[in-house]
Amino acid sequence: MDHFSCKGKNTIDRRSHVVVGFRPCCFFCVMEEKDPCARKAWLELSLRDMHMTRDDTELALILSFIWRFAMDDPENPELPSLGVFECMTKLLKKSLADVEWVMTGQNVYVPYYAAHIIGSYTMKKPDFAVKAVVSGVIAPLVELMRGKMSWVEQRVVVRALGHLASYERTFEAVAAYEDEVVRLAMDIATTCVYVVYEEFVSVQESEGRVRYHCDLLTRGLGGLEMEDRKAEEWASQLQCWSLHLLNCFAYKQMSISLICNINFLKKLSQMWGGLANHTSPAGIGLIRILCYSKEGRGHVSNSREMILSLCNLSRSSDDWQYMGIDCLLLLLKDQETRYKVLETSLFYLVDLVELKALDDRPNLGDRITRVLLMDNNKKKGYAYTYKAQKALKELWRIKVERRKRERKFINRDNQEKVAEASVVVNLIKQQANQFLCVGDIEEAVKCYNEAIGLCPLKLRRKRMSLYSDRGECYLLIGDADAAISDCTRALCLSEPVNSHGKSLWTRSKAYDIKGLSRESLMDCIMFVNVRSFRGKIPYYAAQMISKQMESTWLFEEARARRLRKMMLKDKNHGLSTITEEPGKKDRNRMIQRKKPDPLD
């Protein structure tokens, strides 16, 4: 019986419910009951017997309602105290044991909502997590994680297990399946993007897609484009939540050697939450946890791809820039890994020594300087390359000797000498600008070099402008690396950090030249946010963002892999061309960062 007919029937009997023990015909009537004693008793009975519900449509609606109820108030103890976890455990076990039942009507939605309800109620309250573990939820969740159904169920299962593994009181219950859970989480994080693309996104006919997947993704609203956008968001969440589950084990220094598989580390450095899931640190979050353990640092330092990824992140405007810097500093402080990464990281970190604060980390530039100069002139048998020696000497000259000299200079002569130096610097800068206007870029660079050498360290804003202008000159002559270096130095001098529009745009173009699409995209978005365009984004910026979003599309590598397979297949059949790229469509993507729907 549906809720409306049930409600009409019960209107006459409303007063007799408690007296005669009348039980409402549906769960929704129970939720509307005003009498707290009757409501509690009927809810407990409803949850106890829910797994025996015969009407598949009613069961799906009830579970959907409970999930939304849990998301609206995840700390409400009403349903957890009345047996909601026991109810979800029964439903999960029934779904796993009876394939015919779960494939009947809308029962296919049951495992998804049951796991989602467990994850929603355990995301904030440790007490609820304990109740869930006692109710036996872990075993059926792990069974679903093995791929018993599909990636849609795996997404909510990994979320629920991640919450349970986050609490001290319930971690041991998850750790009982340590080896299997870690291996499954690694496999899901590595393959989920390809699985979602192959099984869903690449299917361009709506009739060919799994119907209940489409309904869950868009709630029956929108067409293929909307489904693809939600599939991208969900695939990113599945990957990020799998990495969070691995974080829980790595934080306890468990399964470090397993997680640090060399092939997994290579792929881990490229795992990024993207704009669809920008609140998650994704791969860099797990890398930082690994760097806090000696064994983890040893494995990370042996991966050149990992070190280069950390270096590029440390010189980007990404929200997780500080994590990249933290990882490099942890590796450099360890004498066993320091000289494995120094030659590579030095030339990136030296551009960051002017940082004052980043993400509540004060004097970060001074910390970087101390770590880089640690054991200076005490190589202990290690021979620096000439280029590294030159960079370290320059760092010592600017950050130590010049700083001491200028402090004495300013204290003795007050501000007069500073003002005189500022005038001279302005004159040299004007001369550089004139050279630039006539196209003599090399002479302009020489002038900027002289101005930077004369400009007092105290004049941060003026030095920011000089570095930015010199970076633009380097870009004009095709030296993208030097342009990135100078623009990074300018952005470190800006207040707040990474807020100088000209430097952001120049560096974005330089990263584009080097093929670093993610870094270019983040700089361009930051440029648009910093500059006030009165709601209208310039065409050149919109074009750059569109280009980089295509390159950083979550499914781009999966699409390219599928295309290569098709070309190889056609080649074997004697065909020479492919007329259409699978899964490649025009996508009007949001330029501003999109916040995921918290109800999903």
Buried (B, 14 or more C-beta within 10 A) or exposed (E): EEBEEBBEEBEEEBEEBEEEEBEBBBBBBBBEBEEEEBBBBBBBBBBBEBBEBEBBEBBBBBBBBBBEBBBEEBEBEBBBBBBBBBBBBBBBBBBBEEEEBBEEEBBBBBBBBBBBBBBBBBBEBBBBBBBBBEBBBBBBBBBBBEBBBBBBBBBBBBBBBBBBBBBEEBBEBBBEBBEEBBBBBBBBBBBBBBBBBBBBBBBEEEEEBBEBBBBBBBEEEBEBEBBBBBBBBBBBBBBBBBBBBBBBBBBBBBBBEBBBBEEBBBBBBEBBBBBBBBEBBBBBBBBBBBBBBEEBBBBBBBBEBBBBBBBBBBBBBBBBBBBBBBBBBBBBBBEEBBBBBBBBBBBBBBBBBBBBBBEEEEEBBBBBBBBBBEEEEEEEEEEBEEEBEEBBEEBBEBBEEBEEEBEEBBEEEEEEBBEEBBEEBEEBBEBBEEBBEEEBBEBBBBBBBBBBEEBBBBBBEBBBBBBBBBBBBBBBEEBBEBBBBBBBBBBBBBEEBBBBBBBBBBBBBBBBBBEBBBBBBBBBBBBBBBBEEEEEBEEEBBEBBBBBBBBBBBBBEBBEBBBEEBBEEEEEEEEEEEEEEBBBEEEEBEBEEBEBEEEB
